[in-house]
Amino acid sequence: MSEWTKLTPAEIDSMRNGRRHPRPTQFDYLHIRRLVDDISTALARIAGPVRDVLDIYCGTRPYDDLLPEGARCVGLDVPGNPYDGIADVISDAFLPFEDESFDLVTCYEAFQYVPDPAHGIAEMRRVLRPGGTALVTVPFAWEYDRAIVEHRYTEPELRALLAGWEDVDVVENGGRVVVWATLTGTIFARARARVPDLVGVGAVLRGLVTLPLLFMNTLGGAVARLEERSVRGSVTMPMNLLVTARKPAGG
């Protein structure tokens, strides 16, 4: 992780805004918009008081404002992460907290990096208070770095990992159309990033690349709504998965 380049405050703000308030010209607009909506819905459905929250691998912390009113959130990240001053706790340990310290544990788009998922789930359960909730989101149809150990999860696998928990609910964040739009969008986004910074020309060329992104996201949004209404059966291709589960009141 030490090879990461530290981000400037402006870059952190831009990244946070892109993950909390995506723009229609953003390559992952449909994916992020659906993810934010589903996170917001899941957090609003948590029953009982939520006083203490742990955000695992918190990154830029784009979803803190969605937490229940009055909740105090502790952000955990690893040493060498690029987000200076964002995390409250920096540690290689998973998880360096006392038993039953939190009412809610979240891990957004990062649980796939946990080497031993069964141990990771057990640690979440350990630091949760009885009746507390875990909320985890993981990518499914997404590119990965060959140099980094990374897992992919299906709904049945997530349910198996959470055997013994209560109220386990798995939500698909977008289907085939969102997958198509997001992965195709990466091609346009990379093309835009590689446009040379020529005086008076580079900005214009980069601006032109945003047009197919805007068209693709507009079309994709309309077709995705049709897909949600018509697709049936057990075979699926989600962009992402969101799972919530409650630790039994008996521990």
Backbone bond lengths (Angstrom), bond angles and torsions (degrees), N, CA, C in turn:
res aa  C-N    CA-C-N  psi(-1)  N-CA   C-N-CA  omega(-1)  CA-C   N-CA-C  phi
1 M - - - 1.446 - - 1.530 112.03 -
2 S 1.320 118.17 -19.32 1.447 121.64 -176.09 1.521 112.40 -66.33
3 E 1.352 117.92 -14.07 1.449 120.16 -178.50 1.517 112.51 -80.48
4 W 1.341 117.82 -8.18 1.453 120.28 178.64 1.519 110.93 -63.53
5 T 1.319 116.49 142.51 1.455 122.03 175.39 1.522 109.13 -89.13
6 K 1.309 116.41 130.08 1.459 120.57 179.77 1.521 110.64 -63.47
7 L 1.322 115.69 137.52 1.457 121.45 178.86 1.522 110.35 -90.18
8 T 1.316 115.98 148.90 1.456 120.61 175.92 1.533 108.97 -78.34
9 P 1.345 118.00 161.77 1.476 119.38 176.95 1.526 112.50 -55.42
10 A 1.330 117.20 -37.47 1.469 119.67 179.38 1.525 111.20 -66.42
11 E 1.332 117.19 -39.43 1.462 120.84 178.47 1.527 110.93 -67.22
12 I 1.333 116.90 -38.40 1.464 120.70 177.66 1.529 110.48 -63.76
13 D 1.338 116.56 -44.28 1.468 120.17 178.65 1.523 111.22 -62.25
14 S 1.332 116.44 -41.10 1.456 120.37 179.40 1.519 111.13 -64.23
15 M 1.319 116.68 -42.60 1.459 120.90 179.03 1.528 111.05 -65.73
16 R 1.326 115.88 -42.86 1.468 120.25 178.92 1.524 111.05 -61.49
17 N 1.330 116.93 -46.02 1.464 120.49 -179.82 1.524 111.40 -64.31
18 G 1.345 116.64 -37.31 1.455 119.87 178.79 1.509 112.93 -64.96
19 R 1.323 117.00 -27.38 1.468 120.96 -179.15 1.522 112.67 -94.86
20 R 1.314 116.79 -12.23 1.465 120.32 178.79 1.525 111.37 -107.58
21 H 1.328 116.79 -37.73 1.465 122.00 -178.78 1.532 109.04 -131.31
22 P 1.335 117.90 72.71 1.472 120.72 -176.08 1.524 111.95 -63.98
23 R 1.319 115.53 146.89 1.462 122.58 178.18 1.528 110.28 -97.39
24 P 1.327 118.54 149.17 1.473 120.94 179.88 1.528 113.60 -62.16
25 T 1.334 117.85 -16.22 1.460 121.01 176.92 1.528 111.70 -93.32
26 Q 1.316 116.80 8.32 1.468 122.53 179.89 1.527 108.97 -87.15
27 F 1.334 117.50 138.99 1.470 119.56 -174.64 1.523 112.55 -63.46
28 D 1.343 117.03 -30.57 1.464 120.97 -178.51 1.526 112.10 -106.84
29 Y 1.328 116.94 27.81 1.458 122.12 -174.51 1.528 112.70 -55.33
30 L 1.327 117.51 -52.56 1.467 120.09 -176.61 1.521 111.39 -64.02
31 H 1.315 116.11 -40.42 1.464 121.07 178.85 1.529 111.09 -62.31
32 I 1.327 117.53 -50.87 1.459 121.30 -177.05 1.519 111.59 -68.04
33 R 1.329 116.60 -39.57 1.467 119.05 179.95 1.528 111.02 -61.20
34 R 1.331 116.26 -44.47 1.465 119.47 179.07 1.527 110.78 -66.83
35 L 1.333 116.78 -39.89 1.457 120.61 179.66 1.528 111.13 -61.77
36 V 1.340 117.13 -46.36 1.465 120.91 179.45 1.525 111.00 -61.10
37 D 1.333 116.66 -44.00 1.467 120.30 179.36 1.530 111.23 -60.26
38 D 1.322 116.76 -43.46 1.460 120.40 -177.48 1.534 111.78 -71.44
39 I 1.332 117.31 -36.37 1.467 120.40 175.79 1.526 109.68 -63.75
40 S 1.325 116.32 -45.55 1.462 120.99 179.80 1.526 111.35 -59.40
41 T 1.341 116.14 -44.01 1.466 120.68 179.31 1.523 111.06 -64.83
42 A 1.322 117.23 -43.74 1.462 121.24 -178.65 1.524 111.17 -63.87
43 L 1.323 117.46 -42.53 1.467 120.55 -179.93 1.529 110.86 -66.46
44 A 1.338 116.78 -37.18 1.461 120.09 -179.62 1.524 112.11 -68.12
45 R 1.328 117.91 -22.19 1.465 121.47 -177.11 1.529 113.31 -89.84
46 I 1.319 117.59 -5.26 1.467 119.43 -178.43 1.520 109.72 -67.55
47 A 1.321 115.18 123.96 1.466 120.42 -178.73 1.527 109.94 -87.33
48 G 1.329 115.50 152.08 1.457 119.90 176.46 1.513 112.64 86.10
49 P 1.304 116.97 164.05 1.465 120.30 -179.61 1.529 111.84 -68.01
50 V 1.326 115.64 140.20 1.465 121.88 175.72 1.521 107.16 -120.96
51 R 1.324 115.30 101.71 1.467 120.20 -177.96 1.529 111.47 -99.39
52 D 1.331 116.07 -45.54 1.460 120.76 -174.71 1.531 109.68 -118.88
53 V 1.335 115.58 128.15 1.460 122.44 -176.06 1.525 108.65 -125.08
54 L 1.328 115.99 139.45 1.454 122.35 172.75 1.520 108.39 -113.85
55 D 1.339 117.00 124.70 1.459 122.44 175.91 1.526 107.62 -107.32
56 I 1.330 116.35 107.61 1.461 122.42 -175.41 1.531 110.21 -82.82
57 Y 1.339 116.09 131.20 1.472 122.12 -176.09 1.522 108.38 53.35
58 C 1.314 115.55 61.29 1.466 122.74 -165.39 1.517 114.55 -69.68
59 G 1.337 118.91 -21.56 1.460 120.13 179.20 1.515 112.13 57.63
60 T 1.338 117.33 -127.72 1.464 121.52 -179.04 1.531 112.72 -87.99
61 R 1.312 117.23 -2.00 1.473 123.61 179.02 1.534 112.36 57.30
62 P 1.326 117.97 55.35 1.467 119.80 -175.75 1.522 115.08 -73.93
63 Y 1.341 117.64 -14.05 1.464 119.05 -172.72 1.528 113.60 -111.69
64 D 1.321 117.25 13.37 1.465 119.76 -179.66 1.525 112.43 -57.98
65 D 1.333 116.86 -34.76 1.466 119.57 -176.43 1.520 112.70 -72.91
66 L 1.333 117.50 -10.63 1.464 121.28 178.87 1.526 112.52 -88.25
67 L 1.325 116.68 -8.97 1.466 120.39 -177.94 1.523 110.72 -67.97
68 P 1.343 117.04 155.86 1.466 119.98 177.96 1.525 111.36 -55.90
69 E 1.303 115.68 146.38 1.466 121.48 -178.35 1.530 110.67 -57.42
70 G 1.312 116.04 133.68 1.458 121.33 177.57 1.513 114.50 88.34
71 A 1.344 117.62 -4.89 1.464 120.63 -179.48 1.528 110.63 -72.16
72 R 1.327 115.60 141.56 1.466 121.75 176.23 1.520 107.69 -106.97
73 C 1.335 116.57 119.98 1.455 121.22 -174.18 1.524 111.39 -105.70
74 V 1.337 115.70 131.25 1.461 122.85 173.76 1.517 107.97 -105.28
75 G 1.325 116.74 120.69 1.457 121.26 179.08 1.514 110.81 -94.53
76 L 1.338 115.98 128.60 1.470 122.08 178.26 1.517 109.12 -113.21
77 D 1.342 116.26 134.55 1.457 119.80 173.34 1.526 108.91 -145.37
78 V 1.329 115.11 174.04 1.461 120.85 -174.29 1.524 110.88 -93.09
79 P 1.333 118.40 157.53 1.457 121.38 175.28 1.530 110.79 -60.40
80 G 1.321 115.99 142.50 1.458 120.61 179.08 1.504 114.65 83.57
81 N 1.352 117.97 1.86 1.461 119.04 179.36 1.534 109.25 -64.27
82 P 1.346 117.13 154.24 1.468 119.75 -173.19 1.520 115.50 -82.08
83 Y 1.352 117.58 1.51 1.455 120.30 -172.78 1.526 110.48 -103.50
84 D 1.307 117.22 82.77 1.461 121.65 -177.04 1.526 111.95 -59.88
85 G 1.331 116.09 129.88 1.448 121.76 171.46 1.509 115.68 76.01
86 I 1.334 118.90 8.62 1.459 120.81 -177.07 1.528 111.43 -91.78
87 A 1.319 117.40 -46.45 1.467 121.36 -178.13 1.528 111.21 -76.53
88 D 1.324 115.66 147.02 1.467 121.08 175.13 1.519 111.16 -84.70
89 V 1.334 116.00 -31.25 1.462 121.69 -178.07 1.526 108.11 -129.70
90 I 1.327 116.33 129.61 1.460 122.65 176.64 1.519 107.92 -113.72
91 S 1.334 116.63 120.37 1.462 118.90 -176.32 1.523 110.64 -161.71
92 D 1.337 115.48 146.74 1.464 121.33 171.16 1.524 111.29 -80.54
93 A 1.335 116.72 -16.24 1.467 121.19 -176.19 1.526 110.50 -75.02
94 F 1.318 115.38 149.04 1.463 121.50 177.35 1.537 107.69 -130.13
95 L 1.264 120.81 98.94 1.462 131.65 4.19 1.531 106.93 -123.80
96 P 1.326 120.19 134.86 1.465 121.45 -173.44 1.525 113.12 -86.34
97 F 1.348 116.29 58.09 1.457 120.73 -177.54 1.526 109.35 -136.21
98 E 1.321 115.57 157.34 1.464 121.07 179.73 1.528 110.28 -71.56
99 D 1.330 114.67 159.64 1.459 120.76 177.15 1.532 110.45 -57.63
100 E 1.324 114.99 143.73 1.476 122.65 172.03 1.523 111.96 52.46
101 S 1.340 115.82 51.87 1.463 121.18 -178.48 1.530 113.36 -98.73
102 F 1.354 117.61 -15.65 1.466 119.58 -170.76 1.532 111.56 -133.89
103 D 1.337 113.99 152.22 1.461 121.22 174.74 1.525 111.49 -92.41
104 L 1.329 116.03 -23.23 1.458 121.60 -178.42 1.523 108.84 -144.46
105 V 1.328 116.37 133.80 1.462 122.42 174.09 1.523 107.65 -121.36
106 T 1.332 116.87 127.33 1.459 121.33 178.31 1.531 110.00 -119.47
107 C 1.313 115.27 151.51 1.462 121.43 174.04 1.526 106.66 -149.50
108 Y 1.326 115.36 100.52 1.457 121.38 -174.45 1.530 110.96 -95.67
109 E 1.322 116.15 117.56 1.467 122.33 172.31 1.525 113.21 55.70
110 A 1.340 116.93 35.47 1.466 119.20 -177.67 1.522 113.40 -144.41
111 F 1.318 119.19 -12.46 1.454 120.16 -177.35 1.527 111.16 -63.47
112 Q 1.326 117.27 -22.97 1.462 120.27 179.10 1.524 112.86 -64.10
113 Y 1.339 117.28 -16.09 1.464 121.20 178.83 1.530 113.17 -88.79
114 V 1.331 117.02 -8.47 1.465 120.13 179.09 1.529 108.07 -70.93
115 P 1.345 118.89 118.88 1.473 120.44 -173.85 1.522 114.01 -60.29
116 D 1.337 116.22 -41.87 1.462 121.47 -178.19 1.525 108.04 -115.25
117 P 1.328 118.90 94.20 1.465 120.70 -174.57 1.524 113.66 -62.36
118 A 1.342 118.00 -36.25 1.471 119.40 179.34 1.520 110.42 -63.46
119 H 1.332 116.53 -42.44 1.461 120.03 176.85 1.528 110.48 -64.87
120 G 1.340 116.68 -39.65 1.455 120.05 179.17 1.518 112.30 -60.58
121 I 1.334 116.82 -44.83 1.462 120.67 178.30 1.527 110.64 -64.66
122 A 1.324 116.98 -40.59 1.466 120.65 178.74 1.520 111.04 -61.91
123 E 1.332 117.15 -38.74 1.466 120.64 178.79 1.529 111.32 -68.88
124 M 1.316 117.28 -37.72 1.461 119.63 175.12 1.526 110.53 -60.24
125 R 1.323 114.79 -43.51 1.469 118.79 179.84 1.530 110.66 -64.77
126 R 1.327 116.59 -37.29 1.474 120.47 -179.36 1.521 111.49 -63.02
127 V 1.339 117.97 -43.41 1.468 119.65 -174.60 1.529 112.13 -84.31
128 L 1.334 117.56 -9.57 1.459 120.40 176.55 1.525 111.06 -81.77
129 R 1.314 115.69 144.42 1.464 120.43 171.81 1.531 108.84 -75.64
130 P 1.319 118.23 156.07 1.463 120.34 176.95 1.533 110.68 -53.80
131 G 1.316 116.07 132.21 1.453 120.85 -177.04 1.515 113.97 84.82
132 G 1.353 117.40 -3.46 1.458 121.33 -179.88 1.519 112.18 -72.84
133 T 1.325 115.42 165.05 1.464 121.87 -172.84 1.523 111.53 -117.59
134 A 1.328 115.84 141.38 1.459 122.62 169.48 1.519 108.40 -109.13
135 L 1.329 116.69 136.05 1.464 122.91 177.57 1.522 107.52 -128.85
136 V 1.327 116.33 118.01 1.461 121.57 -175.36 1.521 109.13 -130.16
137 T 1.339 117.00 134.83 1.456 120.65 171.55 1.520 108.69 -119.97
138 V 1.335 115.72 140.33 1.464 121.09 -178.77 1.521 109.53 -139.51
139 P 1.343 117.92 144.24 1.457 120.51 175.87 1.520 110.92 -75.09
140 F 1.307 115.65 154.60 1.468 120.78 173.54 1.534 109.78 -119.91
141 A 1.323 117.03 -66.80 1.467 120.84 179.18 1.522 108.86 -92.18
142 W 1.309 115.75 84.65 1.462 119.85 -175.14 1.516 109.56 -151.70
143 E 1.339 116.10 149.40 1.459 120.73 178.54 1.526 110.41 -67.44
144 Y 1.339 116.60 159.35 1.457 120.42 178.11 1.521 109.91 -141.04
145 D 1.330 114.95 164.34 1.463 122.63 -179.56 1.529 108.22 -95.91
146 R 1.341 117.11 122.20 1.462 120.00 -178.64 1.526 112.63 -62.58
147 A 1.328 117.62 -19.82 1.466 121.07 -177.17 1.527 112.65 -85.25
148 I 1.332 117.66 -5.45 1.461 121.20 -175.46 1.521 109.46 -123.14
149 V 1.328 116.80 132.73 1.466 121.27 175.87 1.524 108.71 -67.70
150 E 1.324 115.44 126.13 1.455 119.77 -176.24 1.522 108.95 -148.12
151 H 1.335 116.75 137.68 1.462 122.41 -178.95 1.527 110.45 -102.60
152 R 1.326 116.19 159.56 1.458 123.19 169.08 1.521 107.73 -125.82
153 Y 1.337 115.91 139.87 1.455 121.10 -174.49 1.522 111.21 -123.31
154 T 1.327 115.52 145.31 1.456 122.44 170.92 1.526 108.21 -106.14
155 E 1.325 116.44 169.17 1.466 119.79 178.81 1.528 112.00 -59.16
156 P 1.348 119.77 -48.16 1.466 118.49 179.52 1.529 112.71 -60.12
157 E 1.325 117.00 -35.37 1.459 119.64 -179.52 1.520 111.23 -68.69
158 L 1.324 117.26 -40.19 1.462 120.44 177.76 1.530 110.30 -63.88
159 R 1.324 116.61 -41.30 1.469 119.40 178.95 1.534 110.69 -64.85
160 A 1.322 116.91 -36.75 1.463 120.16 178.20 1.531 110.91 -66.19
161 L 1.334 117.03 -40.47 1.463 120.72 178.25 1.528 111.27 -62.30
162 L 1.332 116.02 -30.71 1.462 120.94 -175.65 1.531 111.91 -101.50
163 A 1.311 117.00 22.29 1.469 120.82 175.23 1.525 108.93 -59.12
164 G 1.310 116.61 133.33 1.458 120.74 -178.56 1.522 113.46 96.33
165 W 1.350 117.02 -10.69 1.457 121.30 173.62 1.531 108.35 -88.79
166 E 1.305 116.60 168.66 1.459 121.63 179.41 1.527 110.71 -112.09
167 D 1.330 115.79 156.98 1.467 123.12 175.07 1.530 112.35 52.49
168 V 1.317 116.39 43.07 1.471 120.26 178.88 1.532 108.63 -71.81
169 D 1.330 115.89 125.99 1.468 121.13 -179.14 1.524 108.90 -134.98
170 V 1.332 116.94 127.87 1.463 122.19 -180.00 1.528 108.40 -116.65
171 V 1.320 116.00 127.48 1.464 122.92 -178.36 1.518 108.93 -118.76
172 E 1.334 117.19 134.50 1.459 121.76 174.64 1.520 109.43 -85.06
173 N 1.330 116.71 125.87 1.460 121.70 177.99 1.529 109.22 -93.67
174 G 1.324 116.81 80.22 1.462 120.87 178.55 1.511 112.46 91.24
175 G 1.337 115.11 148.62 1.464 121.10 -178.68 1.512 112.24 -111.38
176 R 1.339 116.04 -148.78 1.463 121.47 -173.41 1.528 113.34 -59.52
177 V 1.332 116.96 -37.38 1.462 119.62 -178.40 1.524 110.96 -67.40
178 V 1.314 116.74 -41.82 1.467 120.22 177.75 1.528 109.95 -65.61
179 V 1.331 116.59 -38.43 1.472 120.16 175.94 1.528 109.53 -59.98
180 W 1.329 116.85 -49.81 1.469 121.22 -179.96 1.518 111.12 -57.99
181 A 1.341 117.16 -49.20 1.460 120.47 -176.40 1.528 111.45 -63.68
182 T 1.328 116.51 -41.34 1.460 119.54 -176.87 1.524 111.85 -69.60
183 L 1.320 116.75 -46.95 1.458 119.08 -178.00 1.533 111.42 -70.61
184 T 1.326 117.33 -36.25 1.465 119.22 174.56 1.524 110.16 -66.25
185 G 1.324 116.09 -37.19 1.456 120.39 179.01 1.513 113.35 -60.83
186 T 1.329 116.92 -30.30 1.466 118.73 178.53 1.527 111.17 -63.33
187 I 1.317 116.99 -31.33 1.475 120.54 178.62 1.525 109.81 -64.90
188 F 1.330 116.59 -48.22 1.466 120.18 179.12 1.526 111.26 -65.35
189 A 1.337 116.84 -40.72 1.461 119.94 -179.07 1.528 111.35 -63.15
190 R 1.315 116.43 -40.53 1.463 119.40 179.08 1.524 111.30 -70.34
191 A 1.317 116.69 -34.84 1.464 119.51 175.46 1.521 110.37 -63.49
192 R 1.328 116.51 -41.64 1.472 120.15 178.65 1.515 111.28 -63.28
193 A 1.333 116.96 -40.75 1.460 120.61 -178.76 1.521 112.48 -66.86
194 R 1.347 116.90 -24.00 1.464 120.05 -176.43 1.528 113.40 -94.31
195 V 1.335 116.43 -0.70 1.460 118.90 176.62 1.529 108.59 -66.24
196 P 1.330 118.10 125.67 1.467 119.72 -177.78 1.520 112.14 -62.96
197 D 1.323 116.37 149.31 1.457 122.39 -176.85 1.525 110.24 -83.03
198 L 1.335 116.57 63.32 1.455 121.71 -178.12 1.527 110.36 -79.79
199 V 1.302 116.60 139.67 1.454 121.18 -178.19 1.531 110.71 -59.91
200 G 1.311 115.94 121.92 1.451 121.47 176.34 1.515 115.38 75.72
201 V 1.323 117.38 -5.83 1.468 120.20 -176.53 1.524 111.91 -120.65
202 G 1.341 116.48 -41.22 1.466 120.63 -175.70 1.512 113.14 -55.55
203 A 1.340 117.11 -46.63 1.466 120.67 -178.50 1.522 111.19 -63.78
204 V 1.352 116.16 -37.75 1.472 120.04 179.96 1.528 110.51 -66.14
205 L 1.326 116.16 -45.69 1.457 120.18 179.93 1.529 111.39 -62.93
206 R 1.341 115.88 -41.80 1.474 118.66 178.39 1.524 110.69 -64.31
207 G 1.327 116.06 -35.50 1.459 119.46 177.66 1.515 112.41 -64.71
208 L 1.343 116.48 -36.90 1.456 120.01 179.32 1.526 112.14 -64.55
209 V 1.334 116.71 -32.60 1.468 120.34 179.99 1.520 110.96 -66.25
210 T 1.345 118.03 -24.39 1.463 119.75 -179.85 1.528 111.90 -70.23
211 L 1.343 117.89 -21.69 1.465 120.14 -177.58 1.525 112.52 -63.41
212 P 1.350 119.52 -48.77 1.470 117.60 177.40 1.530 112.46 -64.71
213 L 1.332 117.92 -29.36 1.469 119.93 176.65 1.525 110.20 -65.58
214 L 1.326 116.29 -45.08 1.463 120.44 179.13 1.524 110.71 -62.70
215 F 1.335 117.41 -44.42 1.467 120.86 178.92 1.527 111.17 -62.72
216 M 1.340 115.45 -45.31 1.459 120.19 -177.21 1.533 110.92 -63.62
217 N 1.327 117.71 -42.16 1.463 120.47 -179.17 1.524 111.60 -69.99
218 T 1.338 116.55 -35.30 1.466 119.90 177.33 1.523 110.76 -66.59
219 L 1.328 115.83 -48.91 1.461 120.27 178.08 1.523 110.90 -64.37
220 G 1.332 116.20 -45.24 1.457 120.17 -178.91 1.514 112.88 -61.25
221 G 1.342 116.84 -38.13 1.458 119.66 178.68 1.516 112.45 -62.03
222 A 1.340 116.35 -40.71 1.467 120.89 179.61 1.530 110.99 -68.24
223 V 1.339 116.43 -45.37 1.464 119.68 -178.32 1.526 110.79 -69.39
224 A 1.339 117.63 -33.60 1.469 120.76 179.29 1.526 110.87 -62.39
225 R 1.340 116.66 -36.40 1.468 119.19 177.64 1.526 111.42 -65.71
226 L 1.330 115.92 -38.36 1.467 119.51 176.47 1.530 110.44 -65.86
227 E 1.325 116.13 -40.79 1.461 120.27 179.95 1.524 110.94 -60.70
228 E 1.321 117.03 -43.19 1.471 121.08 -178.44 1.524 111.56 -60.95
229 R 1.323 116.30 -31.66 1.465 120.07 -177.55 1.526 113.07 -83.60
230 S 1.327 116.45 -21.54 1.463 118.90 -170.05 1.522 115.38 -111.53
231 V 1.324 118.00 -25.32 1.467 119.92 -173.95 1.523 110.28 -74.03
232 R 1.319 116.16 132.03 1.460 122.00 177.88 1.534 108.67 -135.42
233 G 1.321 116.47 166.83 1.448 120.22 176.28 1.516 112.21 103.59
234 S 1.333 115.18 177.22 1.461 120.61 -173.61 1.524 113.97 -92.56
235 V 1.344 117.21 -12.91 1.468 120.25 -178.96 1.522 108.78 -85.82
236 T 1.331 117.28 130.69 1.458 120.49 -173.67 1.515 111.56 -144.95
237 M 1.332 115.77 161.87 1.457 122.19 177.06 1.532 108.16 -143.82
238 P 1.340 117.17 81.41 1.457 119.44 -179.38 1.529 112.03 -82.61
239 M 1.308 115.13 154.55 1.464 120.05 172.35 1.518 109.52 -74.33
240 N 1.316 115.39 -35.70 1.462 121.81 -170.36 1.518 109.18 -154.17
241 L 1.320 116.50 162.50 1.463 121.63 174.93 1.521 109.04 -130.74
242 L 1.313 115.65 140.11 1.458 122.83 175.73 1.514 107.87 -121.93
243 V 1.330 116.97 128.68 1.451 120.63 179.91 1.525 110.07 -126.98
244 T 1.318 115.86 135.34 1.453 121.80 171.41 1.522 108.58 -121.07
245 A 1.324 116.28 146.27 1.461 121.48 179.31 1.512 108.55 -153.90
246 R 1.328 115.75 150.45 1.462 120.98 -176.72 1.527 110.28 -113.96
247 K 1.320 115.72 132.21 1.444 121.12 175.40 1.530 108.83 -69.29
248 P 1.339 118.65 130.67 1.471 119.66 -179.18 1.527 112.45 -55.84
249 A 1.324 115.20 146.47 1.466 119.66 -179.29 1.511 112.23 -60.08
250 G 1.331 116.32 -24.94 1.455 119.49 178.67 1.522 113.02 -83.76
251 G 1.328 117.74 2.20 1.454 121.59 179.71 1.494 112.41 101.38
